[in-house]
Amino acid sequence: MVKACMLCGKTRFKVGRRIKTRSKYNPVHVYFQKPNLQWFTLPNNKRIKICTKCRKKIIKNGLQNIDKILNQAKINL
């Protein structure tokens, strides 16, 4: 399963929640945030996994500009 966006390359990243205990901060809760990846069907009926930010960008600009976006991401289809 793909864990990164095929267009922008967004992957998971580490974040931490700081909890204040007795006037000191104790960073005890460290976890990973993952991108919201969705399946997207291209006009040539191929499917790729992209993040929702890239999906919104494609839908807003229209499918006629999708070749330009895919060339910037260097995806061969």
N, C-alpha and C positions, 0 to 999 in steps of 0.2 A: 504494500500500500504506500502511495506517495505521501510524504510528510512535509512537502514543500510546494509552494505555488510554482506552476510551470512557467508563468510569465515574469513575475517579479523576484522569485526565489525566496519569498518569506518563509521562515522556519520557526520552530519553537524557540523561546528564550526564557531565561531564568529570572524570576522575580521573588522578592521576599517581603513579608509583612513584619513590620517591627511592632512588638508588643511592649508597652511600658510597664515595668514591674519595679516598684519601690524606687521611683525617681531615676531609673536607668532603663535604657532601651535594650531589649533582648531579641535579636533577630532569629527567632526560632522556627518560623514557618517559611520554608523555602520550597517553591514549587515551579513548574514549568507552565507557561501559557502557550497555547497552540493556536495557529491561525485557523480561521473558519474556512475550510476548504470545501468547495462544491464541485460537482461534475458539471462541465459545460460542453455542449455539443456544438462543434464547428459546422460551417456550411457544407463541408465535404463529408459529413456524418462521422467524423472522428471525435472522440471524447477525451478531454483533458481535465485535470483537477486544477482549479484556480481559486484564489482567495476571493472573498466577496467584494473587496475594494476593486480588484481588477475586473470582476464581473460587472460591477456597476459602471465602471469606466467604458467597457465594451458596449454595454447596452445603451448608455447615454450617447456615445459617439456614433452608434449604428454599426451594423454588420458590414457595411461597405468599406469601413476603415480597418477591418480586422486584419487584413494582410499586412498593413503597415505596423500594427501592434505586434504581430507574430514575428515579423522580420526584426524588430527591435529586440525581441526576446530571444532571437536566433533559434526558433523552433522550426524544424523541417517537417512538413506534412505532405 
